[in-house]
Amino acid sequence: MRIELTHDLEKEKGTACAEKIFKQLSDEYKDEFSDLEQETKGNIINFSFKIRGMHVKGNITVNDDNVVIDSKLPFAARMFQGMIETKIKENADKMISECK
């Protein structure tokens, strides 16, 4: 799964903002989302979490004008890919607008 979002933040501010994307989702969907781990190295955030018991991992890369979220979904989660992408996009757009 690959999601690309545009932003107009400075790269450091964009990275700090991107760190909040999955944290917000884990707070909002406590019953389905667990074991969130994130590690930031420069403008790349490596993440992993479980959603409905399925392990998801990937990375977020913050570039000068966009944010790219790359992740591999477990086979069982692929039928929910559209819903997952929509929730991530909605939350990421919200985080970006709140960081301005």
N, C-alpha and C positions, 0 to 999 in steps of 0.2 A: 504494500500500500504506500502510495506517495502522494503527499498533499503539499501544495505550494501556495503560500499566501504572501501578498505584498505588504510592505510597511514603509513608513517614512521616519523611523526612529534612528538614532545613532546606533551603531552596531552593539556597543556595550549595553545601552539601555534596552535594545531589542533582545539581547541575550538574557538579561535579568527578567524581562517580561516573559520570554518564552519558558523560563524555568517555572513559571506559575501555571502553565497550560494544564499539565496533568495533575498538579496539586489541586487545582480548582475542580477538575473532573472527579478526583478521588473523594473530595469533600461532598460534592453534589450526589454522587452515586455510591455512597458508602457500602450499601448492601451488595453491590456487584463488583466493586473496584477495590483491590487490596494490594499490599506488598509493593508499594511504589518505591522505586530506587532511582536516583538520578545522580549523575556525575558530570560536572561541567569542566571542559578543557578548552579554554579560549572561547571560540564562538560555536563550539559543538557540545551538545548536551546528549549524553547517552542515557537511555532510560529503560526500565523494565517494570512491569506490573502484571497483576493477574486481573482478568475480567471474567466474571462468572467461572472462576477456577482455571481459566485458560491463560497460559503464560504468553505475554506479548513483550517484545523488546525491539529497540530501534534507536534512532538518533534524530535530533533536531539540529539543523545547521542554520545559523543566522548569518545571512549575507547582508551586503550594504542596503539592498532594497527588497529583499524577500526572506521568508522563512520556509525551509524545506523540512518536512517531517517524513522520514523513511522508516518503515516498519514492516516486519514480517508477521502476518497473522497466522495463527494455527489454522489448520484445515477446517476444523469445526466452527471457527469464527468467521470464515469467509462468507457465509450466507448473511452475516450481519455487517459486512464491510460497508455498504452504503450508509447504514445508520451510524456506524462508528465514525466514518469520515465526516458525516454531517455534524455530529456532536463535537468532534475535534475542531472542525472549521468554525462552528458557532462560538465555541469557547475561546479559540485562538483570536478570532476577530474581536471578541469582547475584551480580552486581555490587552490586545494591541491598542484599542481605543482608550482603555483605562490608563495605559502607561503614558499617554501623550501629555 
